[in-house]
Amino acid sequence: MATGPERGVATLRARVAIRPCDLARDFVQVVRIYRANDWTHAHDPPRLRTAIERSDLAIVAVQGEEVIGFARAMSDGAFAVYIADILVLPDHQRQGVGRRLLQALLDHYPLDTFHHQVLVAERGAEGFYRRHGMVPVSTYGLTAFIRARGR
Ligand SMILES: CC(C)(COP(=O)(O)OP(=O)(O)OC[C@H]1O[C@@H](n2cnc3c(N)ncnc32)[C@H](O)[C@@H]1OP(=O)(O)O)[C@@H](O)C(=O)NCCC(=O)NCCS
């Protein structure tokens, strides 16, 4: 029988489920997660809803009836996937929920088929992605370019 940290991980797996986001059922709680993390997306819920509807894949982490995490990705379904957002309710962070959401997205777009999985890391989140095998594009001698509003 597992003890210590192993038992903690097993308990988390048992009580947190990852499933596709059902907007009719989950949207209000998803907005709550954006709001709780102070993301501007929460200021314009209709636009956020459009963004989620048009994403290739949107998933939630649920504990009982509560949605505690959300993630979405955009993809051409062949070569490229862009991990758009991963968010966990602050009270549930650092408990392995983000890891499970990210892993579910990465597994959905496997590198034996897809050429690359990319994302733009928020300030402070770099360590999270590094822990999951993601590296700065410069590692491959590449440069990523961005135009962004308000930065
Ligand atoms: C970033 C975020 C999604 C991580 O989710 P989480 O559930 O807190 O992370 P987990 O508990 O699954 O962490 C998995 C591993 O990453 C590490 N980790 C988590 N957040 C980290 C951070 N900000 N910096 C460094 N390491 C981090 C954990 O310590 C853990 O390490 P371990 O494998 O050694 O145990 C979550 O903190 C969050 O919602 N942040 C606010 C929104 C945000 O910035 N999202 C990222 C958008 S780019």
The ligand as an ORCA input file, in Angstrom:
! r2SCAN-3c Opt
* xyz 0 1
  C       0.905     27.315    -13.614
  C      -0.207     26.420    -13.057
  C      -1.164     26.021    -14.184
  C       0.459     25.144    -12.476
  O      -0.571     24.306    -11.998
  P      -0.411     23.594    -10.583
  O      -1.567     22.690    -10.402
  O      -0.189     24.638     -9.542
  O       0.951     22.798    -10.799
  P       1.287     21.293    -10.312
  O       0.974     21.173     -8.870
  O       0.651     20.341    -11.235
  O       2.866     21.316    -10.499
  C       3.580     20.342    -11.206
  C       5.046     20.580    -10.994
  O       5.383     21.892    -11.451
  C       5.884     22.667    -10.366
  N       5.367     24.012    -10.498
  C       4.080     24.391    -10.472
  N       3.972     25.717    -10.659
  C       5.247     26.173    -10.776
  C       5.814     27.462    -10.982
  N       5.049     28.553    -11.103
  N       7.157     27.562    -11.060
  C       7.956     26.475    -10.920
  N       7.469     25.213    -10.747
  C       6.144     25.074    -10.672
  C       5.372     21.992     -9.115
  O       6.196     22.265     -8.003
  C       5.430     20.546     -9.520
  O       6.763     20.106     -9.433
  P       7.174     18.571     -9.079
  O       6.921     17.818    -10.356
  O       8.584     18.665     -8.716
  O       6.257     18.139     -7.972
  C      -0.983     27.111    -11.895
  O      -0.077     27.504    -10.896
  C      -1.792     28.337    -12.325
  O      -2.983     28.203    -12.635
  N      -1.158     29.507    -12.330
  C      -1.867     30.757    -12.673
  C      -2.205     30.802    -14.159
  C      -0.967     30.652    -15.015
  O       0.000     31.391    -14.885
  N      -1.028     29.678    -15.947
  C       0.060     29.420    -16.858
  C      -0.216     30.138    -18.106
  S       1.182     30.198    -19.189
*
